[in-house]
């Protein structure tokens, strides 16, 4: 399946024909022309930002799937770049800068990573800089590279359970296998338990080491009501893991 993952050139004309806007609705973007594939109540739609790879990254942050907010920012950036005649190969990175963990997620992620001392280990003022001037240190992706929806709502990784769903796991494998191979020495930061389960699978298969995976890192969404409690429970072991990793 790896060879068949859709890429920007497959959707460039569809995006060109979208109205030029600063904001889109679901009705404007969750359309048949941007549909990657569907299975039952699950639907995957196209967005460009997970096509950009940083092979030299020291930190690898992994989410579950882009939500609609990320999809929308990515499409806006893509449409603008096309109108400005940017080279096609540059556009996924421009989209990634806009779309990756957009909004409050960035603030929550960097706040937690700073509290466990990752910024000090990287010798930067704050891990918020990883989303800006220091982004050469970081690679980001989602397990499922495309925005995924169940009954039209953002997929959260649990209904259906990702690791037990063959349809979704084929996309995970096609997307993540090659990136794990590419970033063997990075520190992996999983966004929540769903991503942890997949990383544990790679640890069991001998493709990753437990000491390079920040198991216990909470999902940064404001909707995760247990985020602060989980972070406090896991904070000390994560601090120790980060320090050991960079020793």
C-alpha positions as CSV (number, residue, x, y, z in Angstrom):
1,X,0.0,0.0,0.0
2,X,2.9,2.4,0.6
3,X,3.3,3.0,-3.1
4,X,-0.4,4.0,-3.3
5,X,-0.6,6.6,-0.6
6,X,-2.2,9.7,-2.3
7,X,0.0,12.8,-2.6
8,X,-0.4,16.4,-3.5
9,X,-0.2,16.0,-7.3
10,X,-3.3,13.8,-7.1
11,X,-5.4,16.6,-5.6
12,X,-3.7,19.7,-6.8
13,X,-6.4,20.6,-9.4
14,X,-9.2,20.1,-6.9
15,X,-7.5,22.5,-4.5
16,X,-6.8,25.0,-7.2
17,X,-10.5,25.1,-8.0
18,X,-11.6,25.7,-4.4
19,X,-12.7,29.3,-3.7
20,X,-9.9,31.5,-2.2
21,X,-10.8,31.9,1.4
22,X,-9.2,32.4,4.8
23,X,-11.5,29.8,6.4
24,X,-13.5,26.8,5.1
25,X,-16.4,24.9,6.5
26,X,-16.7,21.1,6.6
27,X,-19.3,21.3,3.8
28,X,-16.7,22.9,1.6
29,X,-13.8,20.5,2.3
30,X,-15.4,17.1,3.2
31,X,-16.3,16.6,-0.4
32,X,-16.1,13.6,-2.7
33,X,-13.2,15.2,-4.7
34,X,-11.0,15.3,-1.6
35,X,-12.1,11.9,-0.3
36,X,-9.1,9.5,0.0
37,X,-11.1,6.4,1.0
38,X,-14.0,5.4,3.2
39,X,-15.0,2.2,5.0
40,X,-18.4,2.1,6.6
41,X,-18.7,5.2,8.8
42,X,-15.0,6.0,8.5
43,X,-13.8,8.5,5.9
44,X,-10.3,9.8,5.2
45,X,-9.9,13.1,3.3
46,X,-6.8,14.7,1.8
47,X,-4.5,17.3,3.3
48,X,-0.9,17.9,2.2
49,X,1.1,18.6,5.4
50,X,2.1,15.0,6.4
51,X,4.0,14.6,3.1
52,X,6.8,16.8,4.4
53,X,9.7,14.8,6.1
54,X,12.6,16.0,8.2
55,X,15.2,13.3,8.0
56,X,17.5,15.0,10.5
57,X,15.0,15.5,13.3
58,X,16.0,14.9,16.9
59,X,12.4,14.9,18.1
60,X,9.5,13.0,16.5
61,X,6.0,14.0,17.6
62,X,3.2,11.8,16.6
63,X,-0.5,12.5,16.7
64,X,-3.4,10.2,15.9
65,X,-4.8,12.0,12.8
66,X,-5.2,15.6,11.7
67,X,-8.5,17.0,12.9
68,X,-10.6,19.3,10.8
69,X,-8.9,22.4,12.2
70,X,-5.6,21.1,10.9
71,X,-7.0,20.0,7.6
72,X,-8.6,23.5,7.1
73,X,-5.3,25.3,7.9
74,X,-3.4,23.0,5.6
75,X,-5.8,23.5,2.7
76,X,-5.8,27.3,3.2
77,X,-2.0,27.2,3.1
78,X,-1.9,24.9,0.1
79,X,-4.4,27.0,-1.9
80,X,-2.4,30.2,-1.1
81,X,0.9,28.6,-2.2
82,X,-0.6,27.4,-5.4
83,X,-1.9,30.9,-6.2
84,X,1.6,32.2,-5.5
85,X,3.1,29.6,-7.9
86,X,5.3,28.0,-5.2
87,X,7.1,24.8,-6.4
88,X,4.9,21.8,-5.8
89,X,7.7,20.0,-3.8
90,X,7.8,23.0,-1.3
91,X,4.1,23.2,-0.6
92,X,3.8,20.2,1.9
93,X,6.3,21.9,4.2
94,X,4.5,25.2,4.0
95,X,1.3,23.4,4.9
96,X,2.9,21.6,7.7
97,X,4.2,24.8,9.3
98,X,0.6,26.0,9.4
99,X,-1.2,22.8,10.2
100,X,0.9,20.7,12.7
101,X,-0.7,20.6,16.1
102,X,-2.3,24.0,15.4
103,X,-3.9,26.2,18.0
104,X,-4.0,25.4,21.7
105,X,-2.3,22.0,21.1
106,X,1.1,23.7,20.5
107,X,0.9,25.6,23.7
108,X,-0.1,22.6,25.7
109,X,2.6,20.4,24.1
110,X,5.4,22.9,24.7
111,X,4.3,23.7,28.2
112,X,4.5,20.0,29.2
113,X,7.8,19.4,27.3
114,X,9.4,22.4,28.9
115,X,8.3,21.2,32.4
116,X,10.1,17.9,31.8
117,X,13.2,19.8,30.7
118,X,13.4,18.9,27.0
119,X,14.1,22.6,26.1
120,X,17.2,22.5,28.3
121,X,18.4,19.3,26.8
122,X,18.0,20.8,23.3
123,X,19.6,24.1,24.5
124,X,16.7,26.2,23.4
125,X,14.6,28.7,25.3
126,X,11.3,26.8,24.9
127,X,10.1,23.9,22.9
128,X,7.5,26.3,21.4
129,X,10.5,27.3,19.2
130,X,10.3,23.8,17.6
131,X,7.2,25.1,15.8
132,X,9.2,28.1,14.5
133,X,12.9,29.0,14.3
134,X,14.1,25.6,15.7
135,X,11.8,23.4,13.6
136,X,14.9,21.8,12.0
137,X,15.1,19.8,15.2
138,X,11.6,18.3,14.9
139,X,9.6,16.1,12.7
140,X,5.8,15.7,13.1
141,X,3.3,13.3,11.7
142,X,0.0,11.5,12.5
143,X,-0.4,7.8,12.6
144,X,-3.0,8.1,9.9
145,X,-1.6,10.8,7.6
146,X,-5.0,12.0,6.4
147,X,-7.8,13.8,8.3
148,X,-10.0,11.0,9.5
149,X,-13.7,11.3,10.5
150,X,-16.3,8.9,11.9
151,X,-19.8,9.9,11.2
152,X,-18.4,13.3,10.2
153,X,-16.7,13.9,13.5
154,X,-12.9,14.0,14.2
155,X,-11.7,10.4,14.9
156,X,-10.2,10.1,18.4
157,X,-8.5,6.7,18.0
158,X,-11.0,4.8,20.2
159,X,-14.3,4.2,18.3
160,X,-13.3,2.1,16.5
161,X,-10.2,1.1,18.4
162,X,-7.3,2.0,16.1
163,X,-4.9,-0.9,16.7
164,X,-7.7,-3.4,16.1
165,X,-9.1,-1.8,12.9
166,X,-7.5,-3.4,9.8
167,X,-8.7,-0.6,7.5
168,X,-7.0,2.2,9.5
169,X,-3.9,0.2,10.5
170,X,-3.0,-0.3,6.8
171,X,-2.6,3.5,6.6
172,X,-0.7,3.6,9.8
173,X,1.7,0.9,8.5
174,X,2.1,2.5,5.1
175,X,2.8,5.9,6.7
176,X,4.8,5.1,9.9
177,X,7.0,2.1,8.9
178,X,9.2,4.1,6.6
179,X,9.4,7.0,9.1
180,X,10.5,4.8,12.0
181,X,13.2,3.4,9.7
182,X,14.2,7.0,8.8
183,X,14.4,8.3,12.3
184,X,15.9,5.5,14.3
185,X,17.7,7.8,16.8
186,X,15.1,10.4,17.5
187,X,13.1,10.9,20.8
188,X,9.5,9.8,20.1
189,X,6.7,11.9,21.7
190,X,3.4,10.1,21.3
191,X,0.3,12.3,21.7
192,X,-1.8,10.1,24.0
193,X,-2.4,6.4,24.8
194,X,-3.7,5.5,21.3
195,X,-0.3,6.5,19.8
196,X,1.5,4.8,22.7
197,X,-0.2,1.5,21.8
198,X,1.2,1.7,18.3
199,X,4.7,2.6,19.5
200,X,4.6,-0.3,21.9
201,X,3.8,-2.5,18.9
202,X,7.0,-1.2,17.2
203,X,9.0,-1.8,20.4
204,X,7.8,-5.4,20.5
205,X,8.8,-5.8,16.9
206,X,12.3,-4.5,17.7
207,X,11.9,-1.4,15.4
208,X,12.1,1.0,18.3
209,X,13.6,1.1,21.8
210,X,11.5,1.7,24.9
211,X,14.0,4.3,26.2
212,X,13.5,6.5,23.1
213,X,9.7,6.6,23.5
214,X,8.2,9.1,25.9
215,X,5.5,6.7,27.1
216,X,3.1,8.5,29.5
217,X,2.9,11.8,27.6
218,X,-0.8,12.9,27.7
219,X,-2.8,13.8,24.7
220,X,-2.5,17.6,24.6
221,X,-6.1,18.4,23.6
222,X,-8.1,20.6,25.9
223,X,-10.9,18.1,25.6
224,X,-8.7,15.6,27.5
225,X,-10.0,16.2,31.0
226,X,-7.3,13.9,32.5
227,X,-4.4,15.6,30.8
228,X,-3.1,17.5,33.8
229,X,-3.6,14.6,36.3
230,X,-1.9,12.2,33.9
231,X,1.0,14.6,33.4
232,X,1.6,15.0,37.1
233,X,1.6,11.2,37.6
234,X,4.0,10.7,34.7
235,X,6.2,13.8,35.0
236,X,9.0,12.4,37.1
237,X,9.6,9.3,35.0
238,X,9.4,11.4,31.8
239,X,12.0,13.9,33.2
240,X,14.3,11.0,34.0
241,X,13.8,9.4,30.6
242,X,14.6,12.7,28.8
243,X,17.7,13.2,30.9
244,X,18.9,9.7,30.3
245,X,18.2,9.9,26.6
246,X,20.3,13.0,26.2
247,X,23.2,11.7,28.3
